[in-house]
Amino acid sequence: MLFSGKIALISGGTRGIGFNVSKKLIEEGAFCYITGRNEKDGHLAETVLGENARYVPTDTTDEKEVDNIFHLIDSNHGRLDLAVNNAGVTTKRASVRELDIKEWRRVIDINLMGSLMMMSRQIALMSKTEGSSIVNVSSCAGVLGQPRQSAYSTSKAALNMLTQVAAIECANPPEGQNIIRVNAVCPGPTLGGMNTEERLRANPESTQEKIQSTAMKRFANPEEITATIIWLLSSQSSFVTGSLLAVDGGFTAGKF
Ligand SMILES: NC(=O)c1ccc[n+]([C@@H]2O[C@H](COP(=O)([O-])OP(=O)(O)OC[C@H]3O[C@@H](n4cnc5c(N)ncnc54)[C@H](OP(=O)(O)O)[C@@H]3O)[C@@H](O)[C@H]2O)c1
């Protein structure tokens, strides 16, 4: 098993990609803390994932709640080995001209500031042990500008830069602390999560648009995103840090 005895924290582990990653980590021997705001979803996910999962209701934009989960992990284990900052939201499509500033702030707050708060605490705790790894779940929309998705695209582009800056800092830690690798995956349109069958059927035009946006002309399965995240968390990627790994069926490969 890849992660026997390791302690992991997956933000947004209650649904979609985050749930899939948590399931795989547990299969590979890790104990997983999962977060999310909806407690019903959280408790259901915890039950399905079994005894090696613990749901802690946490809004990643709430500093007190974020401090609470890190205090809990530190007092229970004194360590954190693996972290996936996956909690994220999209928004209704709108042009910059049609700006809804409240909605823009919500997206930046969750996708960027929430991940930043989590990373800051993760780095402090994870630097106590060797071989730690952080993976941020970004998006292909943070690599190529997406019209009418300014808040989402900008939040993910900023998350990519934050990943790279943190990777450089964590590759040269202060005396007595350990290196932490920090990477991001940039998924293309992925089934489940934000793209449930119900939502795709209700919006046939945008579903077609998403399919056509990849060179491979299909959605990813969550397992395809999970496999890359697992690789980045594992020692198999021991010389990989500061990478923004596209898992997007060719979405960002060029114009076609
Ligand atoms: N699905 C795709 O096509 C796709 C493509 C590219 C990138 N991504 C990225 O992949 C990540 C996961 O997407 P998904 O499709 O799996 O979405 P999803 O099913 O909607 O899951 C999002 C998860 O994040 C949690 N979350 C949202 N806001 C939060 C907050 N403020 N604090 C704590 N948890 C929060 C949600 O729980 P609560 O709502 O209960 O808080 C849920 O567990 C996102 O960052 C997304 O941008 C997805």
The ligand as a Gaussian input file, in Angstrom:
#p B3LYP/6-31G(d) Opt

LIG

0 1
 N      -15.791000      18.759000     -12.176000
 C      -15.077000      19.398000     -13.095000
 O      -15.389000      19.375000     -14.293000
 C      -13.848000      20.170000     -12.692000
 C      -12.962000      20.598000     -13.690000
 C      -11.829000      21.315000     -13.330000
 C      -11.575000      21.589000     -11.995000
 N      -12.444000      21.163000     -11.045000
 C      -12.145000      21.505000      -9.640000
 O      -12.180000      20.316000      -8.871000
 C      -12.603000      20.624000      -7.539000
 C      -13.739000      19.682000      -7.148000
 O      -14.786000      19.823000      -8.069000
 P      -16.041000      18.829000      -8.119000
 O      -16.520000      18.816000      -9.507000
 O      -15.713000      17.559000      -7.441000
 O      -17.085000      19.718000      -7.261000
 P      -18.222000      19.383000      -6.217000
 O      -18.792000      18.019000      -6.422000
 O      -19.143000      20.545000      -6.220000
 O      -17.421000      19.323000      -4.831000
 C      -16.896000      20.451000      -4.247000
 C      -16.505000      20.103000      -2.817000
 O      -15.969000      21.278000      -2.208000
 C      -16.691000      21.552000      -1.012000
 N      -16.682000      22.987000      -0.759000
 C      -17.104000      23.987000      -1.570000
 N      -16.921000      25.169000      -0.970000
 C      -16.356000      24.923000       0.245000
 C      -15.923000      25.721000       1.331000
 N      -16.030000      27.055000       1.327000
 N      -15.394000      25.121000       2.404000
 C      -15.265000      23.771000       2.444000
 N      -15.657000      22.957000       1.456000
 C      -16.202000      23.529000       0.382000
 C      -18.089000      20.968000      -1.261000
 O      -18.811000      20.730000      -0.066000
 P      -19.904000      21.796000       0.515000
 O      -20.633000      22.364000      -0.650000
 O      -20.733000      20.971000       1.434000
 O      -19.093000      22.813000       1.255000
 C      -17.705000      19.672000      -1.958000
 O      -17.285000      18.717000      -1.019000
 C      -12.988000      22.105000      -7.534000
 O      -11.930000      22.871000      -7.008000
 C      -13.174000      22.415000      -9.011000
 O      -12.939000      23.772000      -9.318000
 C      -13.580000      20.462000     -11.351000

